[in-house]
Amino acid sequence: MKPDARLLATVKGFLAPEEGERLYDLALEASRRGPCLEIGGFCGKSALYLGGACRETGATLFSIDHHRGSEEHQPGEEYFDPALYDPRLGRVNSFSTFITTLEKNGLTDTVVPIVATSAAAARSWATPLSLIFIDGGHSYASAFTDYNSWAGHIMPGGCLAIHDIFMDPAAGGQAPHQIYKMAVEGGLFKRLAMTQTLGVLQRRAVGETPDHR
């Protein structure tokens, strides 16, 4: 069952409802084949959609986030939120908010938080994944690290979803768009339909060759 709209409205985040519903549908299908993983849990909005689908199929969602905020969430930056700043630690701290979101929606037995950087979590990862959602830091360094660290762990036929893809540079940062193009041009993935700024790719099956027309 898709997450409750009233609860979703209370959760901080930048995921549009149509994008969240697409993630739910993708995960509902993909998670029948294996676990899903998101990079960038923030306050838990995407975990409600992905985790809700995984709960339906008895699968697991791994959620990777250092919970110190991305570049744009820091004090003085455009998306800084004082409510997420922890004066005791002297930094942004979204982890307690994330856990509260999971508890309110009964997802603590479905979603496994991994409090680490994306690169650190990937270092010894060995489990094939049916779906990866990339929505971490939007600097070029962060986006390329997320893609290079994790794309190879998607099983054939699995999905890679990337948030905040803007075709027009005037509309938003280009790092997510660049890794989206890298995935397609590398031949490992093929495009599926986009939903607003959510780009969706599918890893090609073994022996499937790219169509260069």
Secondary structure by P-SEA (a helix, b strand, c coil): ccccaaaaaaccccccaaaaaaaaaaaaaaaccbbbbbccccccaaaaaaaaaaaaacbbbbbbcccccccccccccccccccccccccccccaaaaaaaaaaaacccccbbbbccccccccccccccccbbbbbccccaaaaaaaaaaccccccccbbbbbccccccccccccaaaaaaaaaaaacccccccccccbbbbbccccccccccc
